Amino acid sequence: MKTYSFQVVLEKDKWPDEPDENAVWRAYVPALEHKGASSWGYTEKEALKNLQDAVDILFEYLSEQGEEIDLESLLADEEKKLSETGSQIQVSDIPLIAVTV
């Protein structure tokens, strides 16, 4: 088994005409969003917890369906994007989601 860590984007989300106090937090994994790895919450903590649950359910579902996700390729793509901007994957000060498969 391997554990993979993915970058998470966490941002406030609201309609343009809504007051800031009505904003919620949107959280998603860019590398997996096309598969449904996104969620939201009233707080940052709740959004991240909901996202972890969504990612866990996503991988459980894909496993049950026999669908494979090429995680090595997805991570290589993320590393390439980071290296193009001069960053390296080492220590993160941004939220991450870990998946063990």
ABEGO torsion letter per residue (X at the ends): XBBBBBBBBBBBBBBAABBAAABBBBBBBAAAAAAGBBBBBABAAAAAAAAAAAAAAAAAAAAAAGBBBBAAAAAAAAAAAAAAAGBBBBBBABBBBBBBX
